[in-house]
């Protein structure tokens, strides 16, 4: 039974997968925190602004744990013939692609971008505007997931490239975990 578990995942690779699940959430949280800390400090004071950032980082950690558990469970759907390294690389890249699309959709509203009026007029006069929207959105999303998947499965060179990227990002994410610890300490101090 122990051998079956080791075919699916190893402890070090699970740690890498957790760090890759946490990386985009923490990066986006820190970017938003730096974006909002000045007006938050002006509205109240700097200690409250730091407290707000601390809560954000702790919530990012909690979300990371939930996403990690979901991704680990989804990893059991991947073929048994792949080793843990290939499985973790594939899952990590798919988490990064998913997070990138989520960040882009949130950035669209934060930057106050709008759909061109010509496109809105075209959609409002068409018989099936939702189908047209899906026709524009779904292909790039699917392609952005299938292309790295294909490269990881078919090319050893691409697999090594993605592994190198994951190694560098996990090192950076380890630094972000330090911010989580500081955020937890700040929240505990503020609530005592």
C-alpha positions in Angstrom: 0.0 0.0 0.0 2.9 2.4 0.8 4.3 1.8 -2.7 1.1 2.9 -4.3 1.2 6.3 -2.6 4.8 6.8 -3.7 3.8 6.2 -7.3 1.3 9.0 -7.1 3.2 11.6 -5.2 6.4 12.1 -3.1 6.7 14.4 -0.1 9.0 16.9 -1.8 6.9 17.0 -5.0 3.8 17.6 -2.9 5.6 20.5 -1.2 6.4 21.9 -4.7 2.8 21.5 -5.8 1.6 23.4 -2.7 4.1 26.2 -3.3 2.9 26.4 -6.9 -0.7 26.5 -5.8 0.1 29.3 -3.4 2.4 31.4 -5.7 -0.1 33.1 -7.9 -2.5 33.8 -5.1 0.2 35.4 -2.9 1.7 37.3 -5.8 -1.6 38.8 -6.7 -2.5 39.5 -3.1 0.8 41.3 -2.6 0.4 43.3 -5.8 -3.1 44.4 -4.7 -1.8 45.2 -1.2 0.8 47.5 -2.5 -1.8 49.1 -4.7 -4.2 49.7 -1.9 -1.9 50.3 1.2 -1.4 54.1 0.6 -5.1 55.0 0.4 -5.8 52.6 3.3 -3.2 54.3 5.4 -4.5 57.7 4.5 -8.0 56.7 5.4 -7.0 55.4 8.9 -3.4 54.8 9.8 -0.4 52.7 8.7 -1.0 50.1 11.4 -4.5 49.5 10.2 -3.2 49.3 6.6 -0.6 46.7 7.6 -3.3 44.8 9.5 -5.4 44.7 6.3 -2.5 43.4 4.3 -1.9 40.8 7.0 -5.5 39.5 6.7 -5.2 39.4 3.0 -2.1 37.3 3.1 -3.6 34.9 5.6 -6.7 34.5 3.4 -4.4 33.8 0.4 -2.7 31.1 2.5 -6.1 29.6 3.3 -7.2 29.7 -0.3 -3.9 28.1 -1.3 -4.5 25.2 1.0 -8.0 24.6 -0.4 -6.7 24.8 -4.0 -3.9 22.5 -3.1 -6.2 19.9 -1.7 -8.4 20.1 -4.8 -5.5 19.8 -7.2 -4.0 16.8 -5.3 -7.4 15.1 -5.6 -7.6 15.9 -9.3 -4.0 14.5 -9.7 -5.4 11.1 -8.9 -7.3 11.3 -12.2 -4.0 11.5 -14.1 -2.6 8.3 -15.6 -0.7 6.0 -13.3 2.0 5.5 -16.0 3.4 9.0 -15.4 5.9 9.5 -12.6 5.4 12.0 -9.8 7.7 14.6 -11.4 5.6 14.7 -14.6 2.4 14.7 -12.7 3.4 17.5 -10.4 4.8 19.6 -13.3 1.5 19.2 -15.3 -0.6 20.1 -12.3 1.6 23.0 -11.4 1.5 24.5 -14.9 -2.3 24.0 -15.1 -2.7 25.8 -11.8 -0.6 28.7 -13.1 -2.6 28.9 -16.3 -5.8 28.9 -14.4 -4.6 31.5 -12.0 -3.3 33.7 -14.8 -6.8 33.7 -16.4 -8.4 34.5 -13.1 -6.0 37.4 -12.5 -6.6 38.7 -16.0 -10.3 38.7 -15.5 -10.0 40.5 -12.2 -7.5 43.0 -13.7 -10.0 43.7 -16.5 -12.3 45.2 -13.9 -9.7 46.8 -11.7 -8.2 48.7 -14.6 -11.7 49.8 -15.6 -11.3 48.5 -19.1 -14.5 48.3 -21.2 -15.6 46.4 -24.2 -15.5 48.5 -27.4 -18.8 50.0 -28.3 -18.8 48.4 -31.7 -18.5 45.0 -30.1 -21.3 45.8 -27.7 -23.5 46.9 -30.6 -22.6 43.8 -32.5 -23.5 41.5 -29.6 -26.7 43.3 -28.8 -27.9 43.0 -32.4 -26.9 39.3 -32.8 -29.3 36.5 -32.1 -26.9 34.5 -29.9 -24.6 37.0 -28.0 -23.5 34.4 -25.4 -22.4 31.9 -28.1 -20.3 34.6 -29.7 -18.7 35.6 -26.4 -17.9 31.9 -25.8 -16.5 31.6 -29.3 -14.0 34.3 -28.5 -13.2 33.3 -25.0 -13.2 29.5 -24.9 -10.6 28.7 -27.6 -7.8 30.8 -26.0 -8.5 29.3 -22.6 -8.5 25.8 -23.9 -5.4 26.4 -26.0 -3.5 27.9 -23.1 -4.2 24.7 -21.1 -3.6 22.2 -23.9 -0.4 23.6 -25.3 1.7 23.3 -22.1 0.0 19.9 -21.4 1.1 18.6 -24.8 4.6 20.0 -24.4 5.0 18.4 -21.0 3.8 15.1 -22.2 5.7 14.9 -25.5 8.9 16.8 -25.0 11.6 16.0 -22.4 13.1 19.4 -23.0 9.9 21.2 -22.3 9.4 19.2 -19.2 12.9 20.2 -18.0 12.1 23.8 -18.8 8.9 23.8 -16.8 10.7 22.0 -13.9 13.4 24.7 -13.9 10.7 27.4 -13.8 8.8 25.6 -11.0 12.1 25.3 -9.0 12.7 29.1 -9.3 9.1 30.0 -8.4 9.1 27.6 -5.4 12.1 29.5 -4.1 10.3 32.8 -4.5 7.2 31.4 -2.9 9.2 30.2 0.1 10.0 33.9 0.7 6.3 34.7 0.4 5.6 32.2 3.2 7.7 34.3 5.4 5.2 37.1 4.7 2.5 34.7 5.8 4.2 34.1 9.1 4.6 37.9 9.7 1.0 38.4 8.7 -0.1 35.8 11.2 1.9 37.4 13.9 0.5 40.8 13.2 -3.1 39.5 13.2 -2.4 37.7 16.5 -1.0 40.9 18.0 -3.9 43.0 16.8 -6.4 40.6 18.2 -4.8 40.3 21.7 
